[in-house]
Amino acid sequence: MSFQPADNIQDLQYFGEFGGVNPSISDSSTYTFLSAKTMFDTFEGNADGCYLYSRHSTPSNLYLGEALAAMEGTQTANVTASGMGAITPVLMQLCGAGDHIVSSRTIYGGTYAFLKNFTPKFHIETSFVDITNLEKVEAAITSSTKVIYCESVSNPLLEVADIKGLADLAKKYNLKLVVDNTFSPLSIAPAKLGADIVIHSLTKFINGSSDTVGGVVCGTQEMIDNLRNVNDGACMLLGSTMDSLRAASVLKNLRTLHIRMKQHSHNALYLAQQFEKDGLKTVYPGLPSHPSHELFTQMMHPEFGYGGMLTLDVGSLDKANELMELMQHKNLGYLAVSLGFYKTLFSAPGSSTSSEIPEDEQAEMGLTDGLIRFSIGLDNDIERTYEMMKACMIEVGVLRPAGKMETVSV
Ligand SMILES: *Cc1c(COP(=O)(O)O)cnc(C)c1O
C-alpha cells in the first residue's frame, strides 16, 4: 500500500484523562515529581513519558506533533509557536558560522528576509537560485553548503520544486533538504520523496480557521531530539513554543483537513480554468499551462488536488487594488494576507507578503505589480462565486463584457 497521509491521521486514537474522545489539555507550565532522581533524569532527557516544564514538551503538543508526523510520514515532529518559529530554529540548528545555504529564490517573504538580512549576522550566507533548475541548484553548492531549502509549492509564484531531484542532490553532497510544505498539505508528502525535514506554517491550511499562528518541524527522532536538546537545541533555547491550549485546538481542526483540501482544490481548479478561458494570465499548478503541471502531477496524492492557491495578473497594482476592494465589497472574500481560510483571501504580494524582496529582484523572479494571490475558500457553489467575481472584473475593466468588442489591456 502506498503512503496515505489522511488515513494515517484517521488511524490515530485518543482517550482523554476521563475517557474523553479528545485528549485532555495539559494546563500546566510545570510538573511535579515524586522523586528528585526522576526530575534529574527527565531534565537529562532520560525519563520517557515524564514532563518537566512546558517549554520542553507538553502532552498536548506531543499529540499534535505525532498527528502531523503521521501526516508527513516522518518519525516524529515538534510543534512551534509559528511557522517562522519552526523555520528559523531548523536553519540555526543545521548551520553555524561559515556555513552556506542554497535556497529557492521564491520563498515566503519572512524566510527570505531571515536568510538575506538576519543569518549573515551569524556568518551564514545564502545563495538564492531558481529551484526549478537543478543544474543551477547544483552549481550553487559549495564545500560550505549544509542545506538546500525550498517550498514544495512556492509563495507567491506557485513554482513547484522537484523534491526527488533535490533529494538526490542533497544525498550526493551530504546536505539536508528542508522543505516548507505549507501550500500543499496532504497533496504532497515531501519526506516520502526524500526530504530530510518538512516544515509547515500551521497558521494556513492545516489549522484553517485564521485564528492563530503555529508551526511544525517534521523529521527523524534524532533531528527533533537535537532541536529540543536542553543544552544546544534551537527550538528549546530560542523558545518559540506553542501553547497547549492552541495545540489542542489545532489538532481538532486537523481532523477536517482532508475534506477542506479537496474543496479548496476543487474550487481553485474551477476558477483557474474559467479565468484562463476568459483570457486572464492565470497561474495554477492544476492547469496544463503551468510549467510544472506534470511534475506536480507525478508527486501528488491526486484526491487532494492541486491546492487552493492561484494567482492572476491583472496588469497593474492600481487595477489589482481596485478589483480586490470591489470583491471585498461584494463579500467574495477578504483583502487580507495569509491563506487557508474558509473564505477566499486575496492580496497583492509585491506590496505585501513579498515586500521584503527588493523590486529589481521581484521583477527578475516574475513577481509583477499586477499580481493578485488568491487563497480560494470553501465556497459551496463555486460557479456562483465565479459569476460574481467575473462581474467585478468587468466592472473594473479587467475583463470585457461578453459580446462587446472593446479591447481591454491586461
Ligand atoms: C505563512 C508562511 C510562513 C510563516 O508562517 P507563520 O505562521 O506566519 O510564522 C512560512 N512559509 C510559508 C510558505 C507561509 O505561507
The ligand as an SDF file (V2000), in Angstrom:
LIG
                    3D

 15 15  0  0  0  0  0  0  0  0999 V2000
    2.8910   31.9950    6.3630 C   0  0  0  0  0  0  0  0  0  0  0  0
    4.0430   31.2180    5.8760 C   0  0  0  0  0  0  0  0  0  0  0  0
    5.1870   31.0500    6.6620 C   0  0  0  0  0  0  0  0  0  0  0  0
    5.3390   31.7040    8.0200 C   0  0  0  0  0  0  0  0  0  0  0  0
    4.4370   31.1730    8.9460 O   0  0  0  0  0  0  0  0  0  0  0  0
    3.9160   31.9990   10.2260 P   0  0  0  0  0  0  0  0  0  0  0  0
    2.9840   31.0370   10.8550 O   0  0  0  0  0  0  0  0  0  0  0  0
    3.2820   33.2440    9.7280 O   0  0  0  0  0  0  0  0  0  0  0  0
    5.1170   32.2950   11.0600 O   0  0  0  0  0  0  0  0  0  0  0  0
    6.2130   30.2890    6.1560 C   0  0  0  0  0  0  0  0  0  0  0  0
    6.1430   29.7160    4.9410 N   0  0  0  0  0  0  0  0  0  0  0  0
    5.0660   29.8610    4.1550 C   0  0  0  0  0  0  0  0  0  0  0  0
    5.0500   29.2080    2.8180 C   0  0  0  0  0  0  0  0  0  0  0  0
    3.9850   30.6180    4.5840 C   0  0  0  0  0  0  0  0  0  0  0  0
    2.9260   30.7720    3.7860 O   0  0  0  0  0  0  0  0  0  0  0  0
  1  2  1  0
  2  3  1  0
  2 14  2  0
  3  4  1  0
  3 10  2  0
  4  5  1  0
  5  6  1  0
  6  7  2  0
  6  8  1  0
  6  9  1  0
 10 11  1  0
 11 12  2  0
 12 13  1  0
 12 14  1  0
 14 15  1  0
M  END
$$$$
